[in-house]
Amino acid sequence: MHTIFTVFRKEFFENLRDRRTIFAALVFGPIFGPLLLALSLQLMMDRGEARLDKPFTIAVAHGERAPNLVAFLRQRGIDAEAQDLDDAAARAAVLDKRYSAVLFVPEDYGTRLAEARPAPLQLYADASDTFNQRYTGRLERVLGQYGQGLAQLRLLARGIDPVSIVPIAVQDVDVSTPASRAVLVLGLMSYLVIFATLMGGMYLAIDATAGERERGSLESLLTTPVPRSRLIYGKIAATCAYMFVSLALTVTACAIAVRFVRLEEFGMTANLGPATALGIVLLTAPLIPAGAALMTLVASFTRSYREAQSYLGFATLVPTLPLAFIGILGLKPTLALMAVPSLSQHFLMNQLLRGEAPAALEIAVSAGASLALGALLAWIAGRLYEREAILG
């Protein structure tokens, strides 16, 4: 242990002078990760606000044919500007981004409406413009409400109670909490935390392996009268230390960043106080040895710093790969999945963010599986450095 600690101390303090290591551990994760999270949440909030009641403008061609409809749109916060547009001009107005949508009222609209027949309306919108879809979707809902109101008036005019054509009235009972609803928009956080943690130790793992080989100091280091496995264990421990610092700073910065997002206006509350942040750090920490050992092992097979950067760029995706299948496969937290590193940390993070207390058995399985994988990869790295082929 004395030898491992000596190597750990050497690598830890020497890399404090390396700008790439400091940037990855103390700047990239703690600053860019939470900033990206806050910007993503703010964008989602803005999109939600647009779907609710934020005014926006559309063009209405021949609005004089449907004055009541135009007045109804304006009452619902949709500014309907009268424009003299034909089919080609309406298409061009949408494609040129001059209007989010163009509503065209045909000549026979009033006649068909008076005859109680379906009255046509043409809505020009760009389905490929995801930004304006939030506005066109709201416009379609408002038009649906207007049509439903006309249908009810027609029934009343014929002496029919509109309620009689509604055989089933479904009442939604929302059992979610403000904290659990916030998880819907905080789902990106687990990926950012894990990725930033890996980035925190990547450059140290490269410098301690491929960097030593490129500088020509690896051979002299391995000829010292110390078991080679202890040398690599010390390097892995130093990588773990930088990853833990990056993890703690990233979670802290995320907890601060979400306070500036207007979640409360949408009935959400970010359950990311000091206790939750500490819980996330402690539950994610068992993944660190596996990530450090994996990066050290991959970098050991490279011949130069640049080559190691290329390979580790792909290696850092391996721990985050299981997270990509959560939405695709609709995975739910089970005891079996708690044995999958990174995936189990994601589930445990979400439980904390929802205000739920993870089961002790789930925590034990998650931590045990992650630490066991880390120990296995570290042992493989130690065995690898016992071979003379590592020098060639």
N, C-alpha and C positions, 0 to 999 in steps of 0.2 A: 504493500500500500504506500510505503514511503516513496518508492520509485515512481509509481503511478502519479502520486501527488506532485512530485518534483517536475515530471513532464507536463502535467496539467498546469502548474504555476507558470512554467516557462512559456507554453503556448498561449496561455490566457493573457499574460502581460505583454508578450511580444506583439500579439495581434492588436493590442490597443493602439499601436502606432500605424497599423495598416488602415488606410482610409476606406478601402473597399469593404473590409470587414465591419468597420464602425458604421458605415453608411447602411449596409444591409441589416445590421442588428439593431441600430439605434435610430435610424432615420427612415428607411424604406417602409418597414412594417408599422412603427408607431405613428408615422405622419401620413404617408400616402394611403395606407390601408384604411384607417379611420376616415380620412378625407374622402376617399372613394365611397365608403359606406354612407357618409352623411350626404354627399351629393346625390347618390342613388336614391336614398330615402326622400330627399327633398324633391327630386324629380317625380317620384311616385306620388308624393303628396300634392304636387302641382297638377298632375294628371287627374287625381281624384277630385281636386277642387274644380277642375274644368268640367268634370262629369256632374258635379252637383249644381252650382248656381252661378258660376262665373260668367258674366256676359260675353258673348262673342257675336261676330257679324257674318251674315250670309247675304247672298244676292237673291232677289226674288224677281223673276221675269214675269211680267204681266200680273203683278200683284193686285191690280184693280179688279181682276176677275174673282178674287177671293179675299175681300176686305176683312171678313171676320177671322179667317185663318191667319192673316198677317197680324191682326190685333192680338190674337191668341198667342202667337209666337213672341211678340214683344212683351206680353205680360209674363212670359216664362223666361225672360232675360235673354232672348235671342233677337238681336237687332237686324231686322229684315230691311235691307236697302233695295229700293225699287230700281231695277236696271232693265234696259231694253236689249235683251240678248236673244239671239237665235240659238240653234243647236250647236253650231260651230263656235260661236262666241262663248257660250256657256262652258263648253269643254276647255277652251283656251283659258278662261278665267280661273278654272280650277287647277289646270296644269301649270299655269304661271304663278300659282300661289297667291293670287289677288284676293281670293275668297276661299274659306274652308269648304264651302259647298254652295251650289246654285240650285234653287228650287224653281222649276218651270211650271207655270199653270197653263194647261192647254185651253183652247178656245171653248171646248164643250164642257168645261168643268162645272160651270153654274147650271147648265141645262140638265146634266146627268145628276147633279146633286138635288135639284128641285124635283126630279122624277124618282128620287129615292133609289137611284142606281149607283153602282160604284163610280166615284168621281176620280179621274186619273190625275196623278201628280208625277212629275219627273224630277228625281233628285240626282244631281250631278255631284259626284265625289270621287276622290282618288283613293282606291282601296289599298294602294301600295304606300300611302303616306301614313305611317303609324302615328305621327304626331297629331295630325288632324282627325284621326279616327275617333279620338275622345270627344270631339265636337260633333262629328256627324252621327255618332252613336246616340248622343243626347238629343240631337235634332230628330232622329227617327223615333225615339221614345215619346217626344213631345207630339209629333204628328200622330202617333198611335193613340195618345191620350185624347187628342182632338177628335179623331175618328170614333173612339169609344164613346165620347160625350154625345156626338151626333146620333150614334146608334141608340143610346138610351133615350134621347129626345123623340126619336121615331117610334120607339116602343110606347112611350107615354102618350104620344098623339093617337095611338091606336088602342089606348086603354089597357095596355099590358104593363104590368109592373116589371121593370128591368131586373129586379132581384130574382124573379121567377126563372130566368134563363141561366142562373148561376146555381147549378145543383150542388156543388161542393165549394165550401169556403175554407180554404186552408189558412190556418193561423200559424205563422212562423214564431217559434219560441227559441230565441238565441241564448244558449247556455254558455257562450264564451265569456271570458273576462277581458278587461282592457289589456292586461298583460299577454294573454294568449292571442288576442287579435294582433298585437304588435309583432308577434313571431312571424306573421305572414310577410311582413316587410323587413324583418331582421334575419331572414333565412340566409342572406349572403354573408353574414358575420362569421359563421363557423368556417366557411371556406377561406375567408380573409385571415382569420386567426391562425389556422393551420398552415396556410401558405407563407404568411409572414414569419411564423416560427421556424419553418424550414429555411427560409432565406436568411434568417439571422445567423445560422451556422454554416451556410454553404461555402463562403469564401475561406473560412478557417479550415474546413475540411479539405478544400482544394490546396491551400497553402501548406497544410501539414503532411500532404502526400505528394501530389504532383508538383507542388512548389518546391519541396525538398529535393525531388528527383531532378527538376530543371536547374536548380542551383548547384547540384552536385554534392549536396550535404547528406543525402540519404544513406550512401554507403558508409561514410564515417560514423553516422549516427547508429547504424545497425551493427557496427563492429564493437561498440562499447560493451563491457562485461555485464550486460543487463539482459534478461530475457526480452526478446523482441516483442512478445505479446504485451508486456507491461508498457512498452513504449507506445504502442498503438492504442492501448486502453487509456493512457493518459491523454492522448490527442483526442480521442472520442469524448472523454470527460470534459475537456476544454470546449469542444464543439457544443456539448450539451449545455454548458454554462452560458454561452452566448445565445443559444436558442431559448433558454429559459428567460434571460433578460429581455429578449425580443418579444417573447410571449407575454410577459408581465406588462411591458410598456404598451404593446398593441391593444391588449384588453382594456387597460386603463384609458388609453386615448379614445377607444371606441365608446367607453362609458361616458366620457366627456363630450364626444362629438354628438351623440344621439340626443343630448339635452338641448341642442340648438335646432332640432327638427320638431316641427309643430304636429307631433303625433296626437296630442290631446284634443286638437280640433276635430279629429276623425274618430274619437272614442277609443283611442289606444294609449297605453302607458308602457314605456320601456322599463321593464323590470331589470335594470342594469345598475343597481346601486353597488356600494362597496362590498357587501356580502356576496352578491351574485357574481361580481367581477372576480373576487377571490376564489369562489367556487369553480368558475370557469378555468382559471389558471391551474388550480389543483387537479381538476379532472382531465385537463389536456396535458399536463406535465408528463404522465407516463408514456405518452407518445414520443417524447423527445429522444430517449435513447435509441429507439428504433430508427427515427429519422437521421440521427447523427451517425449511427453505425452504417446505415444504408449509403449515405453520401460518402463516408470515408471508404467504404468498400468499393463503390463505383469509381471514385477518384483514384484509387490505388492501381487500377488497370490502365490509367492514362499516362502519357509520356510528357505532356506539357500542360501549363496552366490553361492555355486557350482550349486545348482538347478537353480538359476536365470541365471547363465551363459549359461546353457544348453537351457533354454527356449528363452533367448534373442538372442542366436545364430540363431534360426529360425525366431524370430520376426524381426531381421534386414533384412531378405530376403524379407519380405512383401513389403516394399516400392520399392525395386528393381525388384520385380516380374513382373510388367507391362513392363519393358524394354525388358524382354525375348520374348515378343510377337510381338515386332516391326518388326523384320525380318521375323518371321513365318507368320504373317498375312499381312505383307506389309503395315503397318499403316502409314498414312500421317497426318500431323498436320491439325486438324480441330478445330473449336471452341468448339465442344462437347468434344473432347479429351483433350482440354486445362483444362477441369474441373477434370481431373484425376491427382492427385498428383504424383510426380516423373516422370510420362510420359510427362506431360506438361513441366517440367523443362528440360527434355532431348531434346524436340523439340526446346525450346527457346535457349538452349546452342548451338545446331547445327546451328541455324539461326545466332547467333553471330559469330560462327566460320567460317561460310560461307561468312561473311561480310555483312549480311543482317540485317536490322533494324526490330525487331519484332513489330507487330501491338500493339497499346496501349490497344485495347480491349482484345487481347490474353494475354497480361501481366496481365491485371486486372482480367480476369477469372482465370488464373493460380494461382495468388497470393491469390485471394479471396477464391477459393476452398481449397487451402492448409491451409490457416489460419483458415477457418471455421472448417475444420476437426481437426486441432490442438486444437481449442477452445472447440469443442465437446468432444474430448478425455480427455482434461484437466478437463472439468466439470464432466465427468464420474469418473475420478480419485478422484476429490474432494468429490463427493457423496459417493464413496466407502470408503473413510477414515472417513466419518461421521458415519459409521456403527461400532458397537462394535465388530462385527465378524472379523474385520480386525486384532484384537489383538490375536485372537485364531488361 
